[in-house]
């Protein structure tokens, strides 16, 4: 067995040509401190039927901490949203409000991205 195959889990041998090997998930890194997070706040309209979504990208850390931040933002803005693909999506154009909120919460390296 080569070094690259040592991450395979629960596989001895398979004759199935479509078999997908399970690989061990690498541990997620620790969540960075708030003042070390480089978050970017932007507006996105692509593939959303013309509706605006405020995106918060750049979070480094555990998914549960990202979800907690997403919940805080949704609560403070009084709107819906989701956390997926390592970004927070908030329904509507709340770029300035979210930027101010993140700075107030201690995310001092937050930046606005885009023209709006």
Secondary structure as GFF3:
##gff-version 3
##sequence-region A 1 116
A	DSSP	three_ten_helix	3	7	.	.	.	ID=ss1
A	DSSP	beta_strand	8	9	.	.	.	ID=ss2
A	DSSP	beta_strand	22	23	.	.	.	ID=ss3
A	DSSP	three_ten_helix	34	36	.	.	.	ID=ss4
A	DSSP	beta_strand	40	44	.	.	.	ID=ss5
A	DSSP	beta_strand	53	57	.	.	.	ID=ss6
A	DSSP	alpha_helix	63	77	.	.	.	ID=ss7
A	DSSP	beta_strand	81	84	.	.	.	ID=ss8
A	DSSP	beta_strand	87	91	.	.	.	ID=ss9
A	DSSP	alpha_helix	95	104	.	.	.	ID=ss10
A	DSSP	beta_strand	111	112	.	.	.	ID=ss11
###
